[in-house]
Structures are given as C-alpha cells and as structure tokens.
Amino acid sequence: MARLLTLSRAARLVGASRGALQSKIMTAHVQLKPSGREFFVDGDDSLLEAALRAGLSLDYGCSIGSCGKCKAKILSGQARKTRHSDYALTAAEKNAGVVLMCCNTAVVDMVIEAHEAHGAADMPLQSIEARVKAVSPLADDMRLLHLQTPRTNRLRFLAGQSVSLELSGGPAASCAVASCPCDDRNLQFHIRRRAGNAFAERVFDGLTGVNTVRVEGPRGEFVLNEESDRLLIFIACETGFAPIKSLIEHAMALDAAETLHLYWIACGKGHYLDNLCRSWNDALDNFRYAPLAADGASPDEAVMQGALRQVLQDHPRLGECDVYVAGPAPWANAAEFQLLDHGLPREQLFVNALES
C-alpha cells in the first residue's frame, strides 16, 4: 500500500484516538458494495462527507436530506442519524436497512450498498448559481478564481472535467475544474489573462463576493481510470496543470497508484503553483515532480520532445503506466502522437487538448 494513504489513515486514527479520550469521538471503517472500496468515518461526519473525502463518486443531490438521492442499504453494522431529513423513506426501505448517507454517521464498522458513478456518462448535467468567494493572484497573468456553491446545491463532477462559467449579464468561458471532487462546494479555476478573453478580463478587473457565476456542467471524459493500478504519469503544459491538479488530488484521495509522477512544462515563471507541487514531492514518498522550463512565448515541438525523452528515461517500460496529458491543443495533439509512436497502448493514454 502506498505510504500516502497509510499516513492519512494513521493521522485520522491517531486524531480520533486522542479525541476519544476527551469526547468519545470514534473512527469507523466502512466498506462499500458492490465495488469493495473502503473509507473511514470520523466522529459525527456523515457517511456521505467521509466517502467524498476519500474520493468516492457516490450518487447524491442536496446533501441536507431533502432529495433522497444518497440512499444506501446497510448490510452490516449500525448507523446513527445526525440531522433531520425532510425526505421520507418508505416502511419497506426502513425495514430493509436503507438510510440517507447525508444524514447518518457510522456507529461501528459497516458494510453498505450504494450507487457509484463509474464514468463521465454517469454525471448529470447541472446548472448552479455560485458566488465568488475569492480571486487571488497566482502570477502576473494568472488568477485563482474560487467559487462556492450553495450548501443545498453542490456540483457533482469527476476530477479532470470542465464546466462553463457565465457571469451575470456578461461573458462566458469553458474552464477545467482545478480542485478535487472531494470538496464539491468549493470550486477552483486557473484563469489566465489573454488578449480578447472577455471573461478573464472581468476576473482580473476585480470580481467580489457580491458577484455570482452560473456554473454549468460537468463535461469531458478526461477522468481517472479508477480500475487501473498502473503507475500514473501526468504531463501538464502551461494551464493544462488545472485539470491535472484535480486528477492528482483525486488520485491521492483514492490511493490510486504506488507512484505518481508529474511533469509540468511552462515558459519562464509559468509554474504558478510550483511550491504546491514541491510540497507534494517533499511530503510524499510515492510522488515525483519534474518542472520543465521552455524558452520563448510558448512551448514548441523541441520542448515537447525533450519532455518526452525525460519521461522515457524515467519510465522505460511505458506500457506499465497510465499517462494523462493536458495542455494547449497543438501541443497536446503532438504529445499524443509521440507517446503512441513510442509504444504506449491507446487505452492507457488520456489527453485533454485545451482551447487557446
């Protein structure tokens, strides 16, 4: 087992043990059927909250007990209700051990049966009015746009997917979500200032908490193959790091591979979250980070070839890896051709060619 999950589980268990001495907070182990995936519930966290934090893509809606979409059947163990729910389960459902995951926590170790999303096709198209929580500088030409959805209407999406963002009475843009689905209410986007991009101009001109943004999506099939246990290689070019970041954080939550290796190609000071990547590299035994610098205004074919040589040098048996590539369309398409030409199986390559 990769050290990443071992450390995170150990931290939760130690924290829960200390809390138990003071306030009888317990940690319960939950297994999900039919997938067999597992997660831990700390204290009074709901089953849904704990599952999302562990990277599971469960079916849910309002998160407050009104819609009934997060039903789960208890196969063993015991749950305890932690909040009122307006949705009324039938007598037959109650007798069968059905509960709402958003309103119940685990009393002891449990086995439950619940529906999971297995791919992009399982994600419903949603339209949500989110508020601007913050706009923060990442670089001179880059801003972090932080949106927050209502508590009762959160965005269900898979790591790596994109959404449409539309300002009230203003411009719209298609943006990759740069945050993890485990925090579905707080959505992050990396917005680069480019000539002629009206949406980016509005972001840079100073959006505040009084502004709202309509979020529509999710879209796209650039998502993690959760059934694979191969080594994971992520190759990001420029702002292709946004969907790659989402994938990496999701892979960390799932403990998806023994090794994760990130290559980030950018011009000048374009590694705008370099410190974050280096912190992953320093803290985690199973994570490697290789920032690659490009000369000029944009990465060219020579830079892509150099990056590929580095990948092949580090991973000579490319067929043992799943490779995720995201960046500007011309670059991403060229990288796709080169990787396939070097023998990477088509089904192990995932490409997100971003609009310029």
C-alpha positions, 0 to 999 in steps of 0.5 A: 500500500502506498505510504500516502494513504497509510499516513492519512489513515494513521493521522485520522486514527491517531486524531480520533484516538486522542479525541476519544479520550476527551469526547468519545469521538470514534473512527469507523471503517466502512466498506462499500458494495458492490465495488469493495472500496473502503473509507473511514468515518470520523466522529459525527461526519456523515457517511456521505462527507467521509466517502467524498473525502476519500474520493468516492463518486457516490450518487447524491443531490442536496446533501441536507436530506431533502432529495433522497438521492444518497440512499444506501442499504446497510448490510452490516453494522449500525448507523446513527442519524445526525440531522433531520431529513425532510425526505421520507423513506418508505416502511419497506426501505426502513425495514430493509436497512436503507438510510440517507448517507447525508444524514447518518454517521457510522456507529461501528464498522459497516458494510453498505450498498450504494450507487457509484458513478463509474464514468463521465456518462454517469454525471448529470448535467447541472446548472448552479448559481455560485458566488465568488468567494475569492480571486487571488493572484497566482502570477502576473497573468494568472488568477485563482478564481474560487467559487462556492456553491450553495450548501443545498446545491453542490456540483457533482463532477469527476476530477479532470472535467470542465464546466462553463462559467457565465457571469451575470449579464456578461461573458462566458468561458469553458474552464477545467475544474482545478480542485478535487471532487472531494470538496464539491462546494468549493470550486477552483479555476486557473484563469489566465489573462489573454488578449480578447478573453472577455471573461478573464478580463472581468476576473482580473478587473476585480470580481467580489463576493457580491458577484455570482457565476452560473456554473454549468456542467460537468463535461469531458471524459478526461477522468481517472481510470479508477480500475487501473493500478498502473503507475500514473504519469501526468504531463501538464503544459502551461494551464493544462496543470488545472485539470491535472491538479484535480486528477492528482488530488483525486488520485491521492484521495483514492490511493490510486497508484504506488507512484505518481509522477508529474511533469509540468512544462511552462515558459519562464515563471509559468509554474504558478503553483510550483511550491504546491507541487514541491510540497507534494514531492517533499511530503510524499514518498510515492510522488515525483515532480519534474518542472520543465522550463521552455524558452520563448512565448510558448512551448514548441515541438523541441520542448515537447520532445525533450519532455518526452525523452525525460519521461522515457528515461524515467519510465522505460517500460511505458506500457506499465503506466497510465499517462494523462496529458493536458495542455494547449491543443497543438501541443497536446495533439503532438504529445499524443502522437509521440507517446503512441509512436513510442509504444504506449497502448491507446487505452492507457493514454488520456489527453485533454487538448485545451482551447487557446 
